[in-house]
């Protein structure tokens, strides 16, 4: 961002460890345990205790057309944007409902 006067310097924060989660290294530690499921790595991982408990397995919802696919935000499946992380970009979720391509 240095070519634009540095106005986006905060966007690319250096990853830091999260208090209470020694193996959880993230750009935005305030996202952990903020009562919103950040359903992507590194936040929704075992190291970060599933986003500090914000992403509960019991909160996952089924996705129409993909009987074995359960995600926190089913509305993003087949939204013309590739959510390139599990559980979205998996075989059971149809590679994000067709939004992602095979490598």
PyMOL commands that set and color helices and strands:
alter all, ss='L'
color gray80, all
select helices_A, chain A and resi 2-4+29-31+49-52+57-59+74-76+91-97
alter helices_A, ss='H'
color red, helices_A
select strands_A, chain A and resi 16-18+21-26+61-63+66-71
alter strands_A, ss='S'
color yellow, strands_A
deselect
rebuild
show_as cartoon
